[in-house]
Amino acid sequence: LEVAVDDLATAYPGTAPGDLLARVRTHLDYVGHLMDARATLTQRRRLLVAGGWLSLLAATCLIDLHRDSASAAYLKTAQTLAGETGQAEIAAWCLETQAWQVLTAGDYRRAAAIAQAAQHAAPRGGSAFIQATAQESRAWARLGAAAQSRAALARLEKLVSPLPKPDRPEHHYRYDPAKSDAYAATTLAWLGDPAAEPYARQVLARLESTADGPPR
């Protein structure tokens, strides 16, 4: 199940959300089945953690499908399991996912507030903390708050600069340092800053390159 969680999170960027959701739900059903079986406390906790990640991924797919009521139910489940298992990273990703959802819906001030809450909940320097910082920067840019947006971008760059490239950069819940240029390009473009162009060109060059795999 733990391997399946990583595989499904890695499949997320390149899989239709409806197709991935079906696979996630199959594994969630299996978690529920195993919870009814005999298990040690350690095994039960690991099952609950896997269930938390799977519920979070299901919520993300449902957001992509614009099924907001169902996504909220899965997010609540993920938050509950995160609390029961002491998984601050899952709890922070739940908030970051909400910030992203609210941002895309156009409620930028609320998105900035939720992104800040995610940073407070997240283990500092972890993937959720970094991603929430990026979302905060984007929300401020949408509000035209250039100073706050650039301050968040500067924090993002400082967090990302020492990170190595992850083994599975497509993994939705493991921050790929290469994402920071894409976020910088988008954020600066929303601010109307010409500095967005070199960032965008770097991103395009990386996507077209075969240095770290096939062109994307």
Salt bridges, closest charged atoms under 4 A:
GLU2 OE1 - ARG46 NH2 2.72
ASP6 OD1 - HIS171 NE2 3.00
ASP6 OD2 - ARG174 NH2 3.12
ASP7 OD1 - ARG168 NH2 2.77
GLU136 OE1 - ARG155 NH2 2.70
ASP181 OD2 - ARG206 NH2 3.05
ASP193 OD2 - ARG150 NH2 2.58
GLU197 OE2 - ARG201 NE 2.98
ASP212 OD2 - LYS165 NZ 3.25
ASP212 OD1 - ARG216 NH1 3.38
